[in-house]
Amino acid sequence: VAALAVLCLAVGARARHHAAISSWVAYVPGTALLGGAALAERWAGGSAWHAVVAGTVGVVAVIAGGWRRLAGPLIMGTAMLIVVTATEVLGAGVDVPTWMWLAAGGATLVGAGVAMELRGVGPVESGRRLLEVVARRYN
């Protein structure tokens, strides 16, 4: 699968260089193939190295997408990292009491509230600012 994924990425990079195709068409299939195969193997009971491979593919995709301002790899890598993290946390977090998850969520919300209070903005303004930054950066 790795050889096929690298071939997909190479063909996509070459096609993107010579034609005006989207980063979604050029880079996402190879990234999804390599990371998806590693995730599927991990879900099937494979070793933790499969999660490491999927996480590495996700991190590389996020770095490459952010550096070159390509939405396809950035979003695909982010989604892959979310899935890997959720898979590993839920597998290890089954024995964690429910109140600890609620406490962690509450602490996160309190931290976000404190950060917004220090900056003098509300949640709506923070959301608008985030959308403006993403639109300006990736258009």
Stockholm file with secondary structure:
# STOCKHOLM 1.0

chainA/1-139         VAALAVLCLAVGARARHHAAISSWVAYVPGTALLGGAALAERWAGGSAWHAVVAGTVGVVAVIAGGWRRLAGPLIMGTAMLIVVTATEVLGAGVDVPTWMWLAAGGATLVGAGVAMELRGVGPVESGRRLLEVVARRYN
#=GR chainA/1-139 SS CHHHHHHHHHHHHHHHHHSCCCHHHHHHHHHHHHHHHHHHHHHTTCCHHHHHHHHHHHHHHHHHHHHHTCHHHHHHHHHHHHHHHHHHHHHHGGGSCHHHHHHHHHHHHHHHHHHHHHHTCCHHHHHHHHHHHHHHHCC
#=GC SS_cons         CHHHHHHHHHHHHHHHHHSCCCHHHHHHHHHHHHHHHHHHHHHTTCCHHHHHHHHHHHHHHHHHHHHHTCHHHHHHHHHHHHHHHHHHHHHHGGGSCHHHHHHHHHHHHHHHHHHHHHHTCCHHHHHHHHHHHHHHHCC
//
